[in-house]
Amino acid sequence: MLQDIVTYISTLDPSLIYLVLFFFAFIENIFPPSPSDIVLVIGATLIANSPIGFVPILLLTGIGSASGFIVMYFIGEFLGDKLLRKGKLKFIKKESLEKADLWFNKYGYKLILINRFIPGTRAVISFFCGVHRLKPLPTFIYAAISSFIWNALLIWFGILLGKNISLIDHYLNTYSNIILAITAIVVFYFLIRFWKRKKSKN
């Protein structure tokens, strides 16, 4: 199944694949539930089986991620005082704001460098960079460095996946068959118990 998905994606126009990867890299900071990392890994599996290269994907997704980060930065800069400081976002407590203030005062741009490696913080940190009015150019540069390092790891993992796709697909199919067999046994067991109880009542 996994090999079929990768084979299908590889038949698409390369420009479309690049566009999809850029879109998901860009949107991850603005819409955190976006499965951007998974999309990048699957896209990177094509490197092992097609002319699509490591460097173009890394550049495209790195710039896309940093661009999305800076968009959230400007949103934070524009809305921070209007929403946060005036308490209009009730679900954000004053203590949380004070804690964020402390972090940014203490670590500043270092938070941007490590934000990619802390789950669930990408959109939050990019937003608070704007709230704290860090300089836009260094913010973009640090966000790009963080994105390039993280995305390089994901792409490398995707290449390994692509080179071993048939083996991984075999194990996934075997796992699915085992789970299916166990499920069938459990269902059969409860059906037998239900039938025996019904028979004893009659």
MDTraj code that builds the backbone (N, CA, C; nanometers):
import mdtraj as md
import numpy as np

residues = "MET LEU GLN ASP ILE VAL THR TYR ILE SER THR LEU ASP PRO SER LEU ILE TYR LEU VAL LEU PHE PHE PHE ALA PHE ILE GLU ASN ILE PHE PRO PRO SER PRO SER ASP ILE VAL LEU VAL ILE GLY ALA THR LEU ILE ALA ASN SER PRO ILE GLY PHE VAL PRO ILE LEU LEU LEU THR GLY ILE GLY SER ALA SER GLY PHE ILE VAL MET TYR PHE ILE GLY GLU PHE LEU GLY ASP LYS LEU LEU ARG LYS GLY LYS LEU LYS PHE ILE LYS LYS GLU SER LEU GLU LYS ALA ASP LEU TRP PHE ASN LYS TYR GLY TYR LYS LEU ILE LEU ILE ASN ARG PHE ILE PRO GLY THR ARG ALA VAL ILE SER PHE PHE CYS GLY VAL HIS ARG LEU LYS PRO LEU PRO THR PHE ILE TYR ALA ALA ILE SER SER PHE ILE TRP ASN ALA LEU LEU ILE TRP PHE GLY ILE LEU LEU GLY LYS ASN ILE SER LEU ILE ASP HIS TYR LEU ASN THR TYR SER ASN ILE ILE LEU ALA ILE THR ALA ILE VAL VAL PHE TYR PHE LEU ILE ARG PHE TRP LYS ARG LYS LYS SER LYS ASN".split()
xyz = np.array([
    [0.0825, -0.1210, 0.0000],
    [0.0000, 0.0000, 0.0000],
    [0.0862, 0.1263, 0.0000],
    [0.1846, 0.1313, 0.0918],
    [0.2720, 0.2481, 0.0990],
    [0.3489, 0.2669, -0.0308],
    [0.3968, 0.1565, -0.0869],
    [0.4710, 0.1644, -0.2126],
    [0.3811, 0.2140, -0.3250],
    [0.2539, 0.1744, -0.3229],
    [0.1582, 0.2198, -0.4248],
    [0.1364, 0.3710, -0.4161],
    [0.1279, 0.4232, -0.2908],
    [0.1078, 0.5664, -0.2718],
    [0.2266, 0.6449, -0.3261],
    [0.3477, 0.5997, -0.2915],
    [0.4684, 0.6684, -0.3376],
    [0.4801, 0.6606, -0.4895],
    [0.4463, 0.5433, -0.5456],
    [0.4513, 0.5273, -0.6917],
    [0.3550, 0.6229, -0.7598],
    [0.2356, 0.6383, -0.7023],
    [0.1373, 0.7301, -0.7600],
    [0.1872, 0.8747, -0.7552],
    [0.2402, 0.9147, -0.6390],
    [0.2891, 1.0518, -0.6247],
    [0.4011, 1.0796, -0.7241],
    [0.4856, 0.9784, -0.7486],
    [0.5995, 0.9973, -0.8388],
    [0.5557, 1.0197, -0.9833],
    [0.4304, 0.9843, -1.0153],
    [0.3809, 1.0054, -1.1523],
    [0.3300, 1.1487, -1.1729],
    [0.3143, 1.2237, -1.0632],
    [0.2650, 1.3598, -1.0742],
    [0.3718, 1.4511, -1.1329],
    [0.3288, 1.5644, -1.1849],
    [0.4227, 1.6631, -1.2387],
    [0.5129, 1.7142, -1.1249],
    [0.6463, 1.7186, -1.1473],
    [0.7382, 1.7629, -1.0416],
    [0.7036, 1.9010, -0.9858],
    [0.6588, 1.9917, -1.0716],
    [0.6244, 2.1263, -1.0251],
    [0.5082, 2.1217, -0.9262],
    [0.4151, 2.0281, -0.9462],
    [0.3028, 2.0123, -0.8547],
    [0.3510, 1.9587, -0.7204],
    [0.4451, 1.8655, -0.7236],
    [0.5013, 1.8104, -0.6001],
    [0.5725, 1.9201, -0.5221],
    [0.6521, 2.0012, -0.5921],
    [0.7216, 2.1125, -0.5274],
    [0.6213, 2.2092, -0.4648],
    [0.5128, 2.2370, -0.5369],
    [0.4111, 2.3302, -0.4884],
    [0.3445, 2.2780, -0.3619],
    [0.3123, 2.1493, -0.3602],
    [0.2493, 2.0872, -0.2432],
    [0.3430, 2.0930, -0.1223],
    [0.4707, 2.0605, -0.1438],
    [0.5677, 2.0624, -0.0345],
    [0.5859, 2.2041, 0.0211],
    [0.5922, 2.3021, -0.0691],
    [0.6065, 2.4413, -0.0250],
    [0.4831, 2.4843, 0.0542],
    [0.3646, 2.4482, 0.0048],
    [0.2400, 2.4876, 0.0709],
    [0.2346, 2.4335, 0.2126],
    [0.2653, 2.3038, 0.2296],
    [0.2569, 2.2445, 0.3629],
    [0.3653, 2.2988, 0.4556],
    [0.4836, 2.3297, 0.3999],
    [0.5886, 2.3902, 0.4811],
    [0.5473, 2.5296, 0.5280],
    [0.4817, 2.6037, 0.4405],
    [0.4387, 2.7396, 0.4727],
    [0.3256, 2.7409, 0.5740],
    [0.2298, 2.6507, 0.5576],
    [0.1063, 2.6558, 0.6355],
    [0.1228, 2.6013, 0.7773],
    [0.2320, 2.5269, 0.8045],
    [0.2452, 2.4601, 0.9334],
    [0.2512, 2.5579, 1.0509],
    [0.3078, 2.6778, 1.0297],
    [0.3135, 2.7765, 1.1376],
    [0.1807, 2.8476, 1.1582],
    [0.1038, 2.8587, 1.0504],
    [-0.0242, 2.9296, 1.0560],
    [-0.1364, 2.8378, 1.1004],
    [-0.1278, 2.7100, 1.0593],
    [-0.2288, 2.6112, 1.0954],
    [-0.1566, 2.4893, 1.1528],
    [-0.1205, 2.4923, 1.2829],
    [-0.0371, 2.3887, 1.3440],
    [-0.0822, 2.2438, 1.3242],
    [-0.2157, 2.2135, 1.3171],
    [-0.2527, 2.0721, 1.2961],
    [-0.2129, 2.0164, 1.1596],
    [-0.1630, 2.1018, 1.0700],
    [-0.1238, 2.0568, 0.9368],
    [-0.0182, 1.9457, 0.9465],
    [-0.0371, 1.8326, 0.8731],
    [0.0582, 1.7207, 0.8795],
    [0.1809, 1.7458, 0.7919],
    [0.2444, 1.8594, 0.8086],
    [0.3526, 1.9018, 0.7194],
    [0.4722, 1.8079, 0.7225],
    [0.5110, 1.7628, 0.8415],
    [0.6279, 1.6758, 0.8523],
    [0.6061, 1.5438, 0.7789],
    [0.4856, 1.4886, 0.7918],
    [0.4537, 1.3620, 0.7246],
    [0.4571, 1.3804, 0.5731],
    [0.3996, 1.4914, 0.5259],
    [0.3990, 1.5201, 0.3830],
    [0.5416, 1.5326, 0.3298],
    [0.6285, 1.5995, 0.4071],
    [0.7675, 1.6170, 0.3650],
    [0.8407, 1.4838, 0.3585],
    [0.8184, 1.3971, 0.4573],
    [0.8837, 1.2660, 0.4571],
    [0.8396, 1.1849, 0.3349],
    [0.7085, 1.1831, 0.3077],
    [0.6575, 1.1099, 0.1922],
    [0.7119, 1.1696, 0.0620],
    [0.7158, 1.3048, 0.0549],
    [0.7714, 1.3692, -0.0635],
    [0.9185, 1.3358, -0.0822],
    [0.9918, 1.3276, 0.0286],
    [1.1351, 1.2985, 0.0215],
    [1.1639, 1.1552, -0.0219],
    [1.0690, 1.0645, -0.0015],
    [1.0906, 0.9262, -0.0470],
    [1.1094, 0.9207, -0.1978],
    [1.0584, 1.0212, -0.2678],
    [1.0710, 1.0233, -0.4138],
    [1.2144, 1.0488, -0.4580],
    [1.2952, 1.1080, -0.3704],
    [1.4342, 1.1369, -0.4052],
    [1.5097, 1.0089, -0.4369],
    [1.4748, 0.9023, -0.3636],
    [1.5437, 0.7753, -0.3837],
    [1.5036, 0.7080, -0.5141],
    [1.3938, 0.7538, -0.5750],
    [1.3426, 0.6844, -0.6942],
    [1.3137, 0.7776, -0.8117],
    [1.3573, 0.9051, -0.8027],
    [1.3261, 0.9991, -0.9103],
    [1.4311, 1.1085, -0.9178],
    [1.4247, 1.1921, -1.0228],
    [1.5233, 1.2992, -1.0390],
    [1.5084, 1.4133, -0.9373],
    [1.3978, 1.4160, -0.8619],
    [1.3781, 1.5240, -0.7648],
    [1.4910, 1.5192, -0.6620],
    [1.5593, 1.6325, -0.6412],
    [1.6796, 1.6317, -0.5609],
    [1.6626, 1.6771, -0.4175],
    [1.7632, 1.6452, -0.3364],
    [1.7646, 1.6801, -0.1948],
    [1.7671, 1.8317, -0.1760],
    [1.8608, 1.8976, -0.2443],
    [1.8805, 2.0419, -0.2249],
    [1.7577, 2.1242, -0.2643],
    [1.6955, 2.0996, -0.3830],
    [1.5760, 2.1783, -0.4177],
    [1.4634, 2.1654, -0.3152],
    [1.4387, 2.0432, -0.2671],
    [1.3323, 2.0231, -0.1684],
    [1.3678, 2.0922, -0.0368],
    [1.4954, 2.0831, 0.0044],
    [1.5384, 2.1471, 0.1289],
    [1.5238, 2.2994, 0.1195],
    [1.5680, 2.3575, 0.0086],
    [1.5570, 2.5024, -0.0098],
    [1.4113, 2.5465, -0.0106],
    [1.3301, 2.4728, -0.0850],
    [1.1895, 2.5091, -0.1004],
    [1.1147, 2.5020, 0.0320],
    [1.1323, 2.3924, 0.1039],
    [1.0591, 2.3752, 0.2299],
    [1.1167, 2.4638, 0.3407],
    [1.2491, 2.4855, 0.3385],
    [1.3095, 2.5730, 0.4383],
    [1.2604, 2.7156, 0.4253],
    [1.2575, 2.7648, 0.3012],
    [1.2076, 2.9008, 0.2767],
    [1.0579, 2.9084, 0.3058],
    [0.9853, 2.8036, 0.2702],
    [0.8409, 2.7998, 0.2972],
    [0.8112, 2.8065, 0.4464],
    [0.8855, 2.7281, 0.5254],
    [0.8653, 2.7274, 0.6708],
    [0.8988, 2.8635, 0.7318],
    [1.0121, 2.9216, 0.6894],
    [1.0529, 3.0516, 0.7427],
    [0.9542, 3.1612, 0.7029],
    [0.8984, 3.1501, 0.5820],
    [0.8001, 3.2486, 0.5361],
    [0.6729, 3.2408, 0.6193],
    [0.6264, 3.1180, 0.6469],
    [0.5097, 3.1009, 0.7325],
    [0.5357, 3.1525, 0.8726],
    [0.6581, 3.1316, 0.9218],
    [0.6971, 3.1794, 1.0546],
    [0.6880, 3.3315, 1.0609],
    [0.7387, 3.3975, 0.9580],
    [0.7412, 3.5438, 0.9595],
    [0.6012, 3.6027, 0.9415],
    [0.5123, 3.5298, 0.8733],
    [0.3730, 3.5746, 0.8622],
    [0.3094, 3.5769, 1.0012],
    [0.3306, 3.4687, 1.0777],
    [0.2774, 3.4650, 1.2140],
    [0.3440, 3.5700, 1.3022],
    [0.4695, 3.6009, 1.2734],
    [0.5400, 3.7068, 1.3463],
    [0.4668, 3.8403, 1.3288],
    [0.4330, 3.8742, 1.2044],
    [0.3660, 4.0018, 1.1780],
    [0.2241, 4.0042, 1.2353],
    [0.1585, 3.8875, 1.2355],
    [0.0261, 3.8794, 1.2989],
    [0.0392, 3.9064, 1.4485],
    [0.1421, 3.8484, 1.5110],
    [0.1665, 3.8720, 1.6527],
    [0.2019, 4.0165, 1.6819],
    [0.2812, 4.0777, 1.5927],
    [0.3187, 4.2170, 1.6110],
    [0.1973, 4.3090, 1.6001],
    [0.1071, 4.2772, 1.5072],
    [-0.0091, 4.3622, 1.4827],
    [-0.1188, 4.3431, 1.5873],
    [-0.1397, 4.2155, 1.6273],
    [-0.2524, 4.1855, 1.7158],
    [-0.2136, 4.1659, 1.8621],
    [-0.0834, 4.1547, 1.8894],
    [-0.0396, 4.1211, 2.0246],
    [-0.0956, 4.2114, 2.1320],
    [-0.0713, 4.3398, 2.1191],
    [-0.1191, 4.4333, 2.2207],
    [-0.2711, 4.4434, 2.2232],
    [-0.3321, 4.4354, 2.1049],
    [-0.4782, 4.4504, 2.0959],
    [-0.5520, 4.3332, 2.1579],
    [-0.4943, 4.2136, 2.1463],
    [-0.5634, 4.0946, 2.1953],
    [-0.5091, 4.0440, 2.3285],
    [-0.3777, 4.0316, 2.3362],
    [-0.3188, 3.9679, 2.4529],
    [-0.3111, 4.0610, 2.5729],
    [-0.2475, 4.1749, 2.5532],
    [-0.2235, 4.2646, 2.6662],
    [-0.3522, 4.3200, 2.7260],
    [-0.4550, 4.3286, 2.6439],
    [-0.5828, 4.3824, 2.6924],
    [-0.6762, 4.2735, 2.7414],
    [-0.6286, 4.1476, 2.7393],
    [-0.7048, 4.0376, 2.7964],
    [-0.8255, 3.9927, 2.7177],
    [-0.8247, 4.0179, 2.5859],
    [-0.9405, 3.9803, 2.5048],
    [-0.9422, 3.8303, 2.4730],
    [-0.8268, 3.7667, 2.4806],
    [-0.8226, 3.6215, 2.4624],
    [-0.8273, 3.5574, 2.6009],
    [-0.9463, 3.5219, 2.6440],
    [-0.9681, 3.4750, 2.7813],
    [-0.8971, 3.3435, 2.8112],
    [-0.8735, 3.2625, 2.7065],
    [-0.8135, 3.1318, 2.7296],
    [-0.6619, 3.1431, 2.7532],
    [-0.6033, 3.2607, 2.7288],
    [-0.4617, 3.2827, 2.7578],
    [-0.4513, 3.3579, 2.8898],
    [-0.3993, 3.2913, 2.9898],
    [-0.3927, 3.3487, 3.1236],
    [-0.2779, 3.4487, 3.1359],
    [-0.2929, 3.5376, 3.2309],
    [-0.1908, 3.6391, 3.2559],
    [-0.0589, 3.5743, 3.2948],
    [-0.0669, 3.4624, 3.3702],
    [0.0540, 3.3922, 3.4121],
    [0.1305, 3.3376, 3.2918],
    [0.0559, 3.2896, 3.1916],
    [0.1185, 3.2360, 3.0705],
    [0.1914, 3.3465, 2.9945],
    [0.1312, 3.4655, 2.9914],
    [0.1943, 3.5790, 2.9244],
    [0.3229, 3.6192, 2.9955],
    [0.3170, 3.6204, 3.1282],
    [0.4343, 3.6578, 3.2060],
    [0.5468, 3.5560, 3.1868],
    [0.5086, 3.4287, 3.1747],
    [0.6069, 3.3233, 3.1522],
    [0.6705, 3.3389, 3.0146],
    [0.5873, 3.3691, 2.9135],
    [0.6391, 3.3913, 2.7782],
    [0.7314, 3.5127, 2.7754],
    [0.6936, 3.6173, 2.8470],
    [0.7779, 3.7371, 2.8568],
    [0.9148, 3.7016, 2.9153],
    [0.9121, 3.6203, 3.0186],
    [1.0362, 3.5807, 3.0853],
    [1.1254, 3.5022, 2.9900],
    [1.0653, 3.4069, 2.9174],
    [1.1409, 3.3257, 2.8221],
    [1.2065, 3.4109, 2.7153],
    [1.1269, 3.5026, 2.6567],
    [1.1806, 3.5832, 2.5470],
    [1.2843, 3.6836, 2.5964],
    [1.2663, 3.7357, 2.7156],
    [1.3655, 3.8267, 2.7717],
    [1.4965, 3.7552, 2.8021],
    [1.4855, 3.6269, 2.8385],
    [1.6037, 3.5507, 2.8769],
    [1.6735, 3.4870, 2.7572],
    [1.5957, 3.4282, 2.6641],
    [1.6551, 3.3507, 2.5556],
    [1.6479, 3.4202, 2.4187],
    [1.5460, 3.5030, 2.3971],
    [1.5338, 3.5764, 2.2711],
    [1.5363, 3.4882, 2.1481],
    [1.6334, 3.5145, 2.0598],
    [1.6401, 3.4461, 1.9306],
    [1.6731, 3.2972, 1.9435],
    [1.7297, 3.2567, 2.0567],
    [1.7615, 3.1140, 2.0763],
    [1.6353, 3.0291, 2.0730],
    [1.5241, 3.0853, 2.1175],
    [1.3969, 3.0116, 2.1131],
    [1.3569, 2.9799, 1.9698],
    [1.3894, 3.0709, 1.8779],
    [1.3550, 3.0484, 1.7369],
    [1.4360, 2.9313, 1.6825],
    [1.5632, 2.9228, 1.7219],
    [1.6497, 2.8152, 1.6725],
    [1.6010, 2.6768, 1.7140],
    [1.5478, 2.6663, 1.8359],
    [1.5074, 2.5344, 1.8856],
    [1.3589, 2.5068, 1.8685],
    [1.2827, 2.6056, 1.8176],
    [1.1372, 2.5879, 1.8156],
    [1.0920, 2.4709, 1.7302],
    [1.1665, 2.4388, 1.6230],
    [1.1280, 2.3274, 1.5356],
    [1.1367, 2.1922, 1.6060],
    [1.2176, 2.1879, 1.7098],
    [1.2423, 2.0606, 1.7772],
    [1.1566, 2.0433, 1.9026],
    [1.0682, 2.1415, 1.9277],
    [0.9775, 2.1325, 2.0423],
    [0.8347, 2.1198, 1.9892],
    [0.7730, 2.0030, 2.0009],
    [0.6388, 1.9816, 1.9455],
    [0.5361, 2.0818, 1.9965],
    [0.4538, 2.1322, 1.9040],
    [0.3423, 2.2182, 1.9406],
    [0.3767, 2.3625, 1.9700],
    [0.5004, 2.4042, 1.9418],
    [0.5399, 2.5409, 1.9776],
    [0.5612, 2.6321, 1.8571],
    [0.5574, 2.5772, 1.7356],
    [0.5960, 2.6556, 1.6189],
    [0.5132, 2.7821, 1.6027],
    [0.3815, 2.7663, 1.5991],
    [0.2944, 2.8827, 1.5803],
    [0.2989, 2.9746, 1.7014],
    [0.3136, 2.9169, 1.8203],
    [0.3157, 2.9974, 1.9431],
    [0.4393, 3.0861, 1.9463],
    [0.5560, 3.0271, 1.9195],
    [0.6808, 3.1036, 1.9254],
    [0.6846, 3.2092, 1.8163],
    [0.6413, 3.1745, 1.6954],
    [0.6417, 3.2728, 1.5870],
    [0.5493, 3.3903, 1.6211],
    [0.4338, 3.3603, 1.6799],
    [0.3396, 3.4649, 1.7191],
    [0.4005, 3.5555, 1.8265],
    [0.4631, 3.4952, 1.9277],
    [0.5189, 3.5736, 2.0383],
    [0.6454, 3.6489, 1.9984],
    [0.7119, 3.6048, 1.8927],
    [0.8241, 3.6836, 1.8405],
    [0.7736, 3.8200, 1.7945],
    [0.6557, 3.8204, 1.7329],
    [0.5953, 3.9458, 1.6907],
    [0.5453, 4.0266, 1.8079],
    [0.4872, 3.9578, 1.9047],
    [0.4368, 4.0260, 2.0249],
    [0.5510, 4.1002, 2.0950],
    [0.6670, 4.0366, 2.1010],
    [0.7830, 4.0955, 2.1687],
    [0.8676, 4.1808, 2.0748],
    [0.8200, 4.1945, 1.9525],
    [0.8830, 4.2840, 1.8548],
    [1.0323, 4.2589, 1.8354],
    [1.0670, 4.1311, 1.8177],
    [1.2034, 4.0999, 1.7782],
    [1.2248, 4.1525, 1.6361],
    [1.3475, 4.1751, 1.5987],
    [1.3756, 4.2319, 1.4668],
    [1.3371, 4.1313, 1.3576],
    [1.2652, 4.1777, 1.2531],
    [1.2140, 4.0860, 1.1500],
    [1.3217, 4.0067, 1.0753],
    [1.4306, 4.0731, 1.0326],
    [1.5330, 4.0044, 0.9531],
    [1.6041, 3.8952, 1.0315],
    [1.6560, 3.9236, 1.1534],
    [1.7157, 3.8136, 1.2317],
    [1.6150, 3.7031, 1.2624],
    [1.4894, 3.7417, 1.2862],
    [1.3848, 3.6419, 1.3128],
    [1.3706, 3.5473, 1.1946],
    [1.3643, 3.6040, 1.0738],
    [1.3520, 3.5220, 0.9524],
    [1.4744, 3.4323, 0.9354],
    [1.5939, 3.4870, 0.9585],
    [1.7175, 3.4099, 0.9395],
    [1.7235, 3.2932, 1.0383],
    [1.6949, 3.3200, 1.1652],
    [1.6965, 3.2133, 1.2660],
    [1.5888, 3.1082, 1.2386],
    [1.4715, 3.1537, 1.1936],
    [1.3638, 3.0595, 1.1592],
    [1.4050, 2.9728, 1.0413],
    [1.4747, 3.0326, 0.9438],
    [1.5206, 2.9573, 0.8268],
    [1.6250, 2.8537, 0.8668],
    [1.7198, 2.8929, 0.9531],
    [1.8231, 2.7977, 0.9988],
    [1.7595, 2.6793, 1.0703],
    [1.6666, 2.7097, 1.1601],
    [1.5963, 2.6040, 1.2335],
    [1.5214, 2.5115, 1.1384],
    [1.4551, 2.5723, 1.0386],
    [1.3770, 2.4939, 0.9416],
    [1.4668, 2.4075, 0.8544],
    [1.5798, 2.4628, 0.8114],
    [1.6714, 2.3875, 0.7257],
    [1.7263, 2.2645, 0.7978],
    [1.7630, 2.2819, 0.9257],
    [1.8173, 2.1687, 1.0022],
    [1.7111, 2.0609, 1.0209],
    [1.5911, 2.1023, 1.0637],
    [1.4829, 2.0069, 1.0888],
    [1.4391, 1.9372, 0.9597],
    [1.4196, 2.0153, 0.8539],
    [1.3745, 1.9579, 0.7274],
    [1.4788, 1.8664, 0.6658],
    [1.6073, 1.8995, 0.6856],
    [1.7141, 1.8120, 0.6343],
    [1.7055, 1.6737, 0.6993],
    [1.6757, 1.6715, 0.8300],
    [1.6599, 1.5432, 0.8996],
    [1.5403, 1.4652, 0.8452],
    [1.4281, 1.5361, 0.8219],
    [1.3085, 1.4696, 0.7687],
    [1.3328, 1.4170, 0.6273],
    [1.4009, 1.4966, 0.5457],
    [1.4289, 1.4543, 0.4079],
    [1.5221, 1.3331, 0.4075],
    [1.6226, 1.3369, 0.4945],
    [1.7149, 1.2231, 0.5058],
    [1.6386, 1.0967, 0.5460],
    [1.5464, 1.1121, 0.6418],
    [1.4637, 0.9978, 0.6828],
    [1.3779, 0.9496, 0.5662],
    [1.3230, 1.0444, 0.4887],
    [1.2421, 1.0084, 0.3730],
    [1.3213, 0.9320, 0.2681],
    [1.4490, 0.9699, 0.2493],
    [1.5345, 0.8985, 0.1540],
    [1.5570, 0.7550, 0.1995],
    [1.5844, 0.7376, 0.3296],
    [1.6003, 0.6018, 0.3840],
    [1.4731, 0.5209, 0.3638],
    [1.3604, 0.5863, 0.3864],
    [1.2311, 0.5204, 0.3669],
    [1.2135, 0.4791, 0.2217],
    [1.2514, 0.5691, 0.1290],
    [1.2362, 0.5405, -0.0134],
    [1.3225, 0.4252, -0.0595],
    [1.4431, 0.4148, -0.0020],
    [1.5335, 0.3067, -0.0420],
    [1.4909, 0.1722, 0.0142],
    [1.4087, 0.1758, 0.1181],
    [1.3636, 0.0507, 0.1818],
    [1.2120, 0.0377, 0.1787],
    [1.1497, 0.1048, 0.0800],
    [1.0037, 0.1127, 0.0762],
    [0.9367, -0.0234, 0.0633],
    [0.9965, -0.1121, -0.0175],
    [0.9361, -0.2445, -0.0376],
    [0.9418, -0.3266, 0.0910],
    [1.0543, -0.3147, 0.1648],
    [1.0681, -0.3883, 0.2906],
    [0.9707, -0.3356, 0.3949],
    [0.9624, -0.2013, 0.4063],
    [0.8703, -0.1400, 0.5013],
    [0.7264, -0.1738, 0.4666],
    [0.6958, -0.1713, 0.3357],
    [0.5611, -0.2059, 0.2902],
    [0.5271, -0.3494, 0.3277],
    [0.6244, -0.4377, 0.3169],
    [0.6044, -0.5790, 0.3540],
    [0.5704, -0.5919, 0.5021],
    [0.6468, -0.5210, 0.5865],
    [0.6219, -0.5278, 0.7306],
    [0.4872, -0.4659, 0.7680],
    [0.4511, -0.3558, 0.6997],
    [0.3215, -0.2935, 0.7268],
    [0.2063, -0.3860, 0.6892],
    [0.2202, -0.4541, 0.5751],
    [0.1165, -0.5488, 0.5323],
    [0.1071, -0.6666, 0.6288],
    [0.2245, -0.7158, 0.6729],
    [0.2265, -0.8264, 0.7699],
    [0.1600, -0.7846, 0.9000],
    [0.1926, -0.6631, 0.9471],
    [0.1331, -0.6094, 1.0696],
    [-0.0177, -0.5973, 1.0549],
    [-0.0629, -0.5469, 0.9390],
    [-0.2069, -0.5312, 0.9146],
    [-0.2774, -0.6657, 0.9169],
    [-0.2145, -0.7667, 0.8573],
    [-0.2745, -0.9005, 0.8525],
    [-0.2834, -0.9619, 0.9921],
    [-0.1796, -0.9393, 1.0731],
    [-0.1805, -0.9918, 1.2107],
    [-0.2918, -0.9256, 1.2921],
    [-0.3035, -0.7930, 1.2809],
    [-0.4082, -0.7195, 1.3526],
    [-0.5462, -0.7656, 1.3071],
    [-0.5612, -0.7877, 1.1763],
    [-0.6887, -0.8352, 1.1218],
    [-0.7234, -0.9724, 1.1774],
    [-0.6235, -1.0601, 1.1843],
    [-0.6464, -1.1955, 1.2368],
    [-0.6848, -1.1905, 1.3853],
    [-0.6154, -1.1095, 1.4637],
    [-0.6458, -1.0969, 1.6065],
    [-0.7864, -1.0412, 1.6264],
    [-0.8218, -0.9398, 1.5465],
    [-0.9556, -0.8805, 1.5537],
    [-1.0629, -0.9849, 1.5225],
    [-1.0386, -1.0662, 1.4199],
    [-1.1340, -1.1700, 1.3807],
    [-1.1518, -1.2725, 1.4939],
    [-1.0415, -1.3101, 1.5582],
    [-1.0469, -1.4069, 1.6685],
    [-1.1261, -1.3501, 1.7862],
    [-1.1000, -1.2239, 1.8210],
    [-1.1699, -1.1594, 1.9321],
    [-1.3196, -1.1502, 1.9034],
    [-1.3548, -1.1081, 1.7809],
    [-1.4968, -1.0978, 1.7425],
    [-1.5632, -1.2344, 1.7478],
    [-1.4934, -1.3366, 1.6966],
    [-1.5469, -1.4734, 1.6979],
    [-1.5683, -1.5219, 1.8408],
    [-1.4712, -1.4886, 1.9305],
    [-1.4807, -1.5297, 2.0704],
    [-1.6043, -1.4696, 2.1371],
    [-1.6283, -1.3400, 2.1154],
    [-1.7434, -1.2748, 2.1770],
    [-1.8748, -1.3198, 2.1144],
    [-1.8749, -1.3545, 1.9873],
    [-1.9950, -1.4084, 1.9234],
    [-2.0323, -1.5433, 1.9833],
    [-1.9293, -1.6273, 2.0072],
    [-1.9522, -1.7580, 2.0685],
    [-2.0092, -1.7414, 2.2096],
    [-1.9530, -1.6494, 2.2874],
    [-2.0020, -1.6244, 2.4235],
    [-2.1456, -1.5734, 2.4205],
    [-2.1732, -1.4831, 2.3275],
    [-2.3093, -1.4300, 2.3150],
    [-2.4073, -1.5406, 2.2788],
    [-2.3665, -1.6284, 2.1883],
    [-2.4543, -1.7391, 2.1436],
    [-2.4801, -1.8365, 2.2581],
    [-2.3764, -1.8666, 2.3394],
    [-2.3910, -1.9598, 2.4517],
    [-2.4837, -1.9017, 2.5596],
    [-2.4681, -1.7714, 2.5891],
    [-2.5533, -1.7079, 2.6886],
    [-2.6989, -1.7066, 2.6436],
    [-2.7172, -1.6794, 2.5173],
    [-2.8540, -1.6772, 2.4636],
    [-2.9151, -1.8158, 2.4689],
    [-2.8351, -1.9158, 2.4396],
    [-2.8842, -2.0534, 2.4395],
    [-2.9189, -2.0989, 2.5813],
    [-2.8348, -2.0591, 2.6808],
    [-2.8599, -2.0986, 2.8200],
    [-2.9868, -2.0323, 2.8761],
    [-3.0168, -1.9108, 2.8329],
    [-3.1382, -1.8415, 2.8772],
    [-3.2636, -1.9077, 2.8201],
    [-3.2526, -1.9572, 2.6989],
    [-3.3664, -2.0234, 2.6362],
    [-3.3896, -2.1609, 2.6981],
])
top = md.Topology()
chain = top.add_chain()
for i, resn in enumerate(residues, 1):
    res = top.add_residue(resn, chain, resSeq=i)
    for name in ("N", "CA", "C"):
        top.add_atom(name, md.element.get_by_symbol(name[0]), res)
traj = md.Trajectory(xyz[None], top)
